[in-house]
Amino acid sequence: MQLAQYDHVGDSGDNFVFHSNSCHPQMVKDGFAGTAVMVRLFQWLSESNTHYIYRLVVGPEHPRTVFYLRDHSDEEIPRYRGGCFGEMMGTPG
């Protein structure tokens, strides 16, 4: 189950994906903090021209990561250059 996806389109067809989880909202320092940080990152990116397509995906933690990749074609997967999972962004360390 995916809750949200946003693409900041860059000049190339290559992607970098950011994922934040939404599966345990009672842990504010985990999922919600990561989502807040990533939304702010994409607000900042919206003011820039970029080379890559930056994609923000918000959804359940581990299942979403697996199913997200499963739902893409064999031609799309090589266009992913990297990814970042926002884990425990509200903690001091």
N, C-alpha and C positions, 0 to 999 in steps of 0.2 A: 504494500500500500504506500503510495507516494502522496505526500501532502502538498508539496509545492516544488516547482522547478522554475528557474529563471536563467536565461542565457544573456550574457553580455557578448555581443557578436564582435569578433575581431577581424583582422584582414585575411587571415588564413582559414583553412577548414579544420585546423588542428584544435583539439579541445584540452582543457584542464578542468577537472571537476572537483568541486568542493561539496562535501556531504556533512550534514548536521542531522543528529537524530532527534526524534520526537516521541520515543517509545516509553520513556519514564519521566513524565513531567514533574513528579514529586521531587526529583533531584535537580533543583534549579541550577546548581553549579555545573551540571553536566549538559544535558540537551538544550535547555533554554538559553544558557549562557553562550553555548557554541552557535546557536542560531542567531542570537543577537550580534555576536562578533562578525559572523559571516554576512549578515544583512548589511552591517555597517561597511564591511569590505566592498560589497557590491555597490553600495551608494557611492563610495569613493571611486570604484572602477567606472561607474557610469559617466564620470567627468573626463575620462581618458579614452584615447584611441589606443587599441591594443593589437598585438599580433595574433594572439590566441583567442579562441572562443572560451570564455570562462563561464562555467555552468554551476549554478547552485542547486543542489538537490536536498530537500528536507523530507525525511521519512524515517521509518523504523530502522534501527541500527544495523544489525548484521543481515537480516533478510533483505532489506532494501538494497544493500550493496550487491548481493548476489543476483537478485532479480533485475536490478538496473542493468548490469552487464549482459544478462541472459536475453534481455529484450532488444539488444542491438544486433545488427547484422554483422557478418564476418568482414564486410567492407568498412564498417564504422569503427570497430574496435581498434585497428591500427592508428586511427586518427587521435586517439587519446594519448597525450604526452605525459600525463601525471595526474595525481589526485591528492587531496588532503581531507582527512576526516577530523572534524572538530570535536575532540574528546576532552572533557573536563576543563574547558576554557575558563571557568569561573573559579578555579582553585589557584592558590599561590604558587604551586610548583608544578 
